[in-house]
């Protein structure tokens, strides 16, 4: 459960296969996996793509509905959903790979890419929030909960750099990572489930929120089941063999 912004995990159900040094070099050259300031060019391409999609989505909405309060609110909703999709794959990728086998291990290996793409897309979302504050200054109260989630997002992005993550050590990093991920999930829970229910009730719950609410609840369930199975497996493996 610590795959968000982390390096690629080992293949599910086995050790990393042994390969020669020349094979590793050849693979890196073939894939173009150069590194820039601790991030691979592949990861940077994910971040740029996520950011540009968020920018394009917001630009289209603002062009149609205007740059006033209504258009900005719609753009906020759209960028929030785009960011959530990226977060969901980072949040659940490792659990899905553990539960459904090595065929989906690619999701776990790309957890860091999804996580950093989420952080990149959130830049646009935060910009729209600040613009809405400018348009309607009276609506900027009670946002500490939201800003704490943003802090968690960019704290994880910062510590995705190997040098900083290594300074924390594996256990402290795992604790920080898990707490931050669950807090971000809680922010999405408030946004997609609690606030719409409070404002509309269960009968009039907006259908536009339903797919994302179901994804969030399902993602939490996947992580809980995955962690339960992982803990049970470790407990069984640590038990001494039964006497003959």
BELZI-V463826 format. One line per field, one symbol per residue. ss: DSSP state (~ for helix, > for strand, _ for the rest). phi: phi as a letter, one per 40 degrees, with the letter a starting at -180 (. if undefined). burial: # if it has 16 or more other C-alpha atoms within 10 Angstrom, else .. A space follows every 50 residues. Layout:
# BELZI-V463826
ss->???
phi->???
burial->???
This chain:
# BELZI-V463826
ss->____________________~~~~~~~~~~~___>>__>>~~~~~~~~~~ ~~~~~~~~~~~~~~~___~~~~~~~~~~~~~~~~~~~~~~~~~~~~~~~~ _~~~~~~~~_~~~~~~~~~~~~~~~~~~~~~~~~~_~~~____~~~~~~~ ~~~~~~~~___~~~~~~~_~~~~~~~~~~~~~~~~~~~~~~~~~~~~~~~ ______~~~~~~~~~~~~~~~~~~~~~~~~~~~~~~~~______
phi->.bccgbcdccdcgaccccbccccccccccccgccbbfgbccccccccccc ccccccccccccccbgccccccccccccccccccdccccccbdccccccb gccbcdccccdcccccccccccdcccdccccccccbdccccgbccccccc dcdccccccccdccccccgcccccccccccccccccccccccbccccccb gccbdcccccdccccccccccccccccccccccccccccccccc
burial->#########.##..........................#.#.##.##..# #..##.###.##..#.#.#.###.##.######################. .#.##.####################.##.##................## .###.##.###...#.......##.###.##.#######.###..##... ....#......##..#..##.##.###..#..............
